[in-house]
Amino acid sequence: MIFKHTSVLYDPCINNLNIDPEGIYVDGTLGGGGHAAGICQKLGKNGTLIGIDRDEDALKAAEERLREYSCKKFFVQSNYAEIKDVLDQLGIKEINGALLDLGVSSFQLDNEERGFSYMKDAPLDMRMSQSDSFTARDVVNTYTEKELTEIIRNYGEERWASRISKFIVQKRKDAPVETTGQLVEIIKAAVPASARRDGPHPAKRTFQAIRIEVNDELEQLKLAVGNFCDVLADKGRLCIITFHSLEDRIVKNILNNRANPCTCPKEFPVCVCGKKADIRKVTGKPILPAQEEIEENPRARSAKLRVAERMR
């Protein structure tokens, strides 16, 4: 299957990276290489791109796509949270910029075998890296009703979490839930008809929640934001695109804490805690896609871009 993915907020990302032609830049969520191509276009022969992805198919597709560019390129199969280890292995101490696009790629959604989509019947999988052993099938069939409820409520922000979990546990007593199609039917049965008439697909939030759990996405994101801030050179930029409130809240809070680390009570006339900001927020409110982009690529609708710059 051809690796297709329309890069969200492409121009704002490339522009905000302030790319130095001889700098070192990391695309921590390489995907099909869309954003990375924009970085490579601005890099000279002495510039470097490091592409990281958990998905081996993505790395292969991106390597082929970026072959034409003359800059130095490294392709690494890893979790972006492991950026410090990746740089250590490459003998690199700091970078001039990085991009994290936290959306699931169109390839992963459209590839039926991967089990990410609630629109196509496929084995329950949802692994970002196929080398991992833990799948969506494990979550659906082995978690307790309480655990399922907590995941679906917390990660999917689903108001019907308790009812959906109850229906899943009841159904799997007869036989394991094996496919995305079976799970969708269970969710449809659990969500009242009146609640299914408006809003997104009834399975959207539950699928999001299970995918986050399978890939440990939120914990990895917490580690990644801090680690990327640590490895930025002075004036190095970090661009992060989020697609739902849970991700955006994590990014916003970590960047706020790095930009305003003082813990002194507000009534203190001067800071005595000694904590100094090591980043500045380039964007106050996040950058949102233009209506034109949303019309061309509906998956961009919920995207938000936050940008930070390192101060050393």
N, C-alpha and C positions, 0 to 999 in steps of 0.2 A: 504494500500500500504506500502511495506517495505521501510524504510528510508535509501536510499543509497546515499553515497557521498564519492568520492575519495579525500582524503586530499591532497591539493597542497603544494609543498615545505615542506613536512613533516619533513624530517631530519634536514634541515637548521633551521626550526622553533624551534624544540625541543632542538637542540644543542645550539642555540643562547639564549635560555631562561636561561641557566646556572642554572638548577633547583636544589634548596636546598631541600633535602628529607623532611625537617620539615617546609618548607616555605608555603606561601599562594599564589596561582596562579589563575588567572581569564581567562577563555575562554569566551570572550565577544560575540562571534558569534558561539555558541555551535554546531549548526547543528546536524548531526548524532553522534557527539562525537569522530570523528577520531583523531583530534589533541589532544583533551582532554584525550583520552586513552593513548597517548604518554606521556602526563604530569603525569597522574596517575601512570603509570609504574615506574616513577622515584620518586614518593612520598612515604614516609613511613606512618605508622599509624598516626603519629602526623602531617602529611602534610595535606593541604586543597586545594581542587579544588572548585571554584565557577563557575558554568556554567550559562551563560545568553543567552537567545534567545527570540525573539519576537514571534516565532512560537511554539505554544503549542505542535504540533505533533513532532517537533524536540526535545523538552525537554523530552517528554515521551520516544522517541526512544533512546536518549542519556542516560537517567537514567537507562534504561534496559541494554544498552551496557556496562555501567561503573559499574554495580552492583558488579562485581567480584573483584574490587579493594578495598583495605583496608583503603585507605585514607579517611579523612572526605570529604563529598561532599554536596554542596548546589546547587539546581537547581532553577533558578529565571526567571520567564517570565517578561521581561522588555526590554527596548531599551538600548543598551550598552552605549549610551551617559549619561544615568542615573546612572553611576557607583558609584558616590558619595552617592546617595540615597540608592542604593543597599547595599553598605558597612555599611552605618549608621544603616540600618535595621538589619544587621547581627552583629552589635557591633564591626566592624573591622575598624581600623584606616588607615592601609596601607598594601600594598601587595608587594610580592617579584617579581612578573612578570605577564605579561598579553599578550594575543594573540588576534588579530582581523583579521579574514579572511573575507574580504568584498565581496567575490563571492556569487552569488546565488547558493544555493545547488542543486545538481543533482536531489534530491527528488522534490524540488519545480519546477524545469524545466520539469521533466518527469511526474509529476502529472498533468494530463490534467485539472482537476477541478480548479487548481490555476491560470491558464491563463497567465503564465509567458512566455511560449514558442510560437514562431512564426511558429513552425513546426507542431503544433497540434491545431485543432479547439476546442475552449473552450470559456466559458463566459469571458468577459473582466473583470479581477479581479486584479491580480498582487499585492495583499496585503501580506506583510511579516507577519503581525499579522492579523488573521481572526477576531479579536475583533474590529479592526478598521472598520469604516463605509465607508470611502472614497475609491473608487476603480478606476481602469483604465477606466471603463465605464463613470464615472463622468468626467474625464479629456477629453475623446474623444468627449463626447456629449454636454458638457456645456461650455468649454473654447472657447473664441473667436478665430478667425483665427490668429490674432496677437499673442495671448497668446500661441497658439499651435506652431506657427512658432518659437517663442523665446525658448520654451522648447525643441523642436526637434533640433534646431540649437545649443543651448547652452549645453544641456545635452547629445545629441546624436552626436554632431559634424557632422550633416548631411547636405551635400551641397544642397540637394533638399528639405530642410525644408519648404520653402515658398510654393512650389508646392504641397507637400504632405498635408500641412494644408488646402490649397485651395480645394483639392479634398475631404478631410474629411468633411469639412463644406458643400460642395455641396452635397455630398452623404447623409448626415444626414438630409437634408431638406426633403427627401422622407420618411425616417424612421430612428430611432436611430440605431447606430452601436452597436450591442450587443455582437459579438464574435470576437475572435482573427482571425479567418479565414476571416471574412468580412473585418477586418482592413488590413490584409495582402493583400487582393485583391485590396483594395483602394491604398495602397502604391505601389504595382506593376504597377497599371495603371498610377500612378503619376510619377514614376521614368522612364525616357526614356530607351528604350530597350538597347541602346548602353551602358548605365551605369550599366545595370543589368547583362551584360555578364561576367564581371570580378569582383573580390573582394568578400566580404561577402554577405550573403543573404540580399536582398534589404530592408527587414523589421528590420534587426538587430539593427540598430542605433535608429530607431524610438521607438522600443519596449524598448530599454535601457532607452531612455529619459523619456518615460511615466512611467516606473517602478521607476525611480529616483524621479520623481515628486510625484507619489502616496505615496511613503514611506519617502519623505523628506530626502533622503539619504545623500546628500552633506552637508546640514546644520547640520544634526545629527553627521556626521563625524567630522566636524569642532569642535563641542562641545566635542566629545568623545576623540579626540587626546589630547587636553589640559587637560581634566578631568583625563584621565588615567596617563598622566605625573605627575599630581599633587598628585596622591595617591600612587605612587611608593615609596617604601622604598629606602634607600641608596643602590646603585648598583643594584637596581631592573631593569629588562629589559622589554621593550615593543616591540613586534614583530607585524608588520602590513603588511598584504598581500593585494595589490590592483590589480584591473583587467582592469582599463582603465585610460587614462591620466588625467581625471578630478579628480579622487580619488587620484592618485599618486601625482599630483601637490599640492593638499591640504595637504597631509601628509608631503611631502617634505618641503613645505614652513613653516608649523608650527614647525616642528623639527628644521629647520634651524634657525628660530627666537628664539627658546628656547636655542639652542646651541650657538648662536651668537646674543645676545640681545642688544649689545651696539649700541646706536644711535648717538654717537659722529661723527662729520665729520672726514673723513679719514686723513685730514692734522693735526688733533690734536695729539701731541706727547704722551699723556696719556689719559686714559678714565676719563671723569668727570661726565658722566651721572649716574654712580653708578650701572648700570644694570649688573647683573652677570648671567652667564650661569648656568642652573640647570639640564641640561642633556648634554650628549655627544653622538654624532652619532657613533654607532658601525660600521655601514655600510656607506661608502661614496656613491658609486653607489649602486643601489639596487641589491640584489641577484636574479638571474633569474633561471628558471627551466632548468635542463639539457635536452639535446635532447632526451635522453632515456625516461625521464618522459613525455615529450610532445608527444612522439609516443604512450606511454601507456595511456595517458590521455590528449587528444587534448584540453580540457577545461583549461589546465594549460598554454597554449601558451602565453597568455598575462599577466601572473602573475608576480608581482614584490614584493619582500620582503625588507622592511626597518626595521632596528633595532636601538633602542635608549636605553641608560642607564641613570638612575637618579643619579645626584650628589647632595648630601645634605651637 
